[in-house]
Amino acid sequence: MNGLDLRALEIFRAVAAEGSISKAAQKLHRVQSNVSTRVKQLEDQLEIELFERRNRRLTLTTEGRLLLAYAEQLHELSAETLEALKDGRPRGTFRLGTMESTAAARLPAILSAYHTRYPDVNFVLQTATAGALIERLRAYAQRGVAAAWLLLKDRRQVVRNA
C-alpha cells in the first residue's frame, strides 16, 4: 500500500466534520464530485468503508473514527512541521571538535550563550589533539558530510569550508 495523501485526509476530515459531501465541498472550495471521488479513492486504498450513508447524512464507521483520530494527529504534525521549518531557527545536532585547553578556557561562555539563544540545538563536544581533529574532519569530508574549520584569531571567528 502506498502512503496516505495528506490532501485526501484533509478532504476526509472536512467530510467527517460536515457530515456531508456537499457541505465539505463548499467549505473546501471544491466541486462536489471531486470530494466524493477523493473519499471513494481513500476507501478503495484502505479497503474499508469510512462512512455509513443514511438519510443524506454521512456518519463515520468504526474504522472511519479510527482514521479520523490519525488524520487529526497527522494534520497537527504537518502544521507543527511547517511552523518548525519556517521559523528559521537552528535545531538538531551540532558536533564540535576542539582541543581540551580550548574547550576548558574559551568555549563554556560561547556554548552557554548559543544554547540560551538556540535551545533546540544539541551539542556533541569531542576533545582531541589537533592532528586527530583534522583526521576526523577529513573522514567526514570523505563521506560527503559538510565540515568546516573554525579558527579563533584575534578574538574573531572565521569560518571557512573545508
C-alpha positions as CSV (number, residue, x, y, z in Angstrom):
1,M,0.0,0.0,0.0
2,N,1.3,3.5,-0.8
3,G,1.4,6.2,1.8
4,L,-1.7,8.2,2.6
5,D,-2.1,11.5,0.8
6,L,-2.4,14.4,3.2
7,R,-4.8,16.3,0.9
8,A,-7.1,13.2,0.8
9,L,-7.0,13.1,4.6
10,E,-7.9,16.8,4.7
11,I,-10.9,16.2,2.5
12,F,-11.8,13.2,4.7
13,R,-11.6,15.4,7.8
14,A,-13.8,18.0,6.2
15,V,-16.5,15.4,5.2
16,A,-16.4,14.0,8.7
17,A,-16.8,17.4,10.3
18,E,-19.6,18.5,8.0
19,G,-21.4,15.1,7.7
20,S,-22.0,15.8,4.1
21,I,-20.1,15.7,0.8
22,S,-21.7,18.9,-0.5
23,K,-21.1,20.9,2.7
24,A,-17.5,19.7,2.8
25,A,-17.1,20.7,-0.9
26,Q,-18.4,24.2,-0.2
27,K,-16.1,24.5,2.8
28,L,-13.1,23.4,0.8
29,H,-14.0,25.4,-2.3
30,R,-14.1,22.2,-4.5
31,V,-16.7,20.7,-6.7
32,Q,-18.8,18.0,-5.0
33,S,-17.7,15.3,-7.5
34,N,-14.1,15.9,-6.6
35,V,-14.7,15.5,-2.9
36,S,-16.8,12.4,-3.4
37,T,-14.2,10.8,-5.7
38,R,-11.3,11.5,-3.2
39,V,-13.3,9.9,-0.4
40,K,-14.0,6.9,-2.6
41,Q,-10.4,6.6,-3.6
42,L,-9.4,6.7,0.1
43,E,-11.9,4.0,0.9
44,D,-10.6,1.9,-2.0
45,Q,-7.0,2.4,-1.0
46,L,-7.7,1.3,2.6
47,E,-10.2,-1.3,1.5
48,I,-12.7,-0.2,4.1
49,E,-15.8,1.9,4.3
50,L,-15.2,5.2,6.2
51,F,-18.8,6.4,6.3
52,E,-22.3,5.0,6.7
53,R,-24.7,6.7,4.3
54,R,-28.1,7.3,6.0
55,N,-30.8,9.8,5.0
56,R,-28.4,12.0,3.0
57,R,-26.2,12.2,6.1
58,L,-22.8,10.6,6.5
59,T,-21.6,9.2,9.8
60,L,-18.3,7.7,10.5
61,T,-17.9,3.9,10.7
62,T,-15.7,2.5,13.5
63,E,-12.8,2.4,11.0
64,G,-13.6,6.0,9.9
65,R,-13.4,7.2,13.6
66,L,-10.0,5.5,13.9
67,L,-8.8,7.1,10.7
68,L,-10.1,10.4,11.8
69,A,-8.1,10.2,15.0
70,Y,-4.9,9.5,13.0
71,A,-5.8,12.2,10.4
72,E,-6.1,14.8,13.2
73,Q,-2.7,13.8,14.5
74,L,-1.2,14.0,11.0
75,H,-2.8,17.4,10.5
76,E,-1.3,18.7,13.7
77,L,2.1,17.2,12.9
78,S,2.1,18.7,9.5
79,A,1.3,22.1,10.8
80,E,3.9,21.7,13.5
81,T,6.5,20.7,10.9
82,L,5.7,23.7,8.7
83,E,6.0,26.0,11.7
84,A,9.3,24.5,12.8
85,L,10.8,24.8,9.3
86,K,9.7,28.3,8.6
87,D,10.9,29.9,11.8
88,G,14.5,29.6,10.5
89,R,15.9,28.8,13.9
90,P,18.7,26.3,14.1
91,R,17.9,22.9,15.5
92,G,19.4,19.5,15.5
93,T,22.9,18.3,16.5
94,F,26.0,20.4,16.3
95,R,29.2,18.4,16.6
96,L,32.2,20.3,17.7
97,G,35.7,19.1,18.0
98,T,38.3,21.0,19.9
99,M,41.4,20.7,22.0
100,E,40.9,20.3,25.7
101,S,42.6,23.6,26.5
102,T,40.2,25.5,24.2
103,A,37.2,23.6,25.5
104,A,38.1,24.5,29.1
105,A,39.1,28.1,28.5
106,R,37.2,29.6,25.7
107,L,34.1,27.5,24.9
108,P,31.9,27.5,28.1
109,A,30.7,31.1,27.7
110,I,30.3,30.8,23.9
111,L,28.3,27.5,24.1
112,S,26.2,28.7,27.0
113,A,25.2,31.8,25.2
114,Y,24.5,29.8,22.0
115,H,22.4,27.3,23.9
116,T,20.4,30.1,25.5
117,R,19.7,31.6,22.2
118,Y,19.0,28.3,20.3
119,P,17.8,25.7,22.8
120,D,16.8,23.3,20.1
121,V,20.4,22.7,19.2
122,N,22.1,19.8,20.9
123,F,25.9,19.9,21.2
124,V,28.2,17.0,20.9
125,L,31.6,18.1,22.1
126,Q,34.7,16.0,21.4
127,T,38.1,16.8,22.6
128,A,41.3,15.5,20.9
129,T,44.7,16.6,19.7
130,A,44.8,19.0,16.7
131,G,46.0,16.1,14.4
132,A,43.2,13.8,15.5
133,L,40.6,16.5,14.9
134,I,42.0,17.2,11.4
135,E,41.7,13.5,10.6
136,R,38.1,13.4,11.8
137,L,37.3,16.3,9.6
138,R,38.9,14.6,6.6
139,A,36.9,11.4,7.4
140,Y,33.7,13.4,7.5
141,A,34.5,15.2,4.2
142,Q,35.3,11.9,2.5
143,R,31.8,10.6,3.5
144,G,30.2,13.7,2.0
145,V,29.4,15.3,5.3
146,A,29.7,19.1,5.4
147,A,32.6,20.1,7.5
148,A,34.0,23.5,8.5
149,W,37.2,24.7,10.2
150,L,36.6,27.2,13.0
151,L,39.6,29.4,13.6
152,L,39.8,31.7,16.5
153,K,42.1,34.5,15.6
154,D,42.4,37.9,17.3
155,R,39.1,37.2,19.1
156,R,37.3,36.9,15.7
157,Q,35.6,33.8,14.5
158,V,36.4,32.9,10.9
159,V,34.5,30.1,9.3
160,R,35.7,28.6,6.0
161,N,34.6,25.5,4.2
162,A,36.9,22.5,4.4
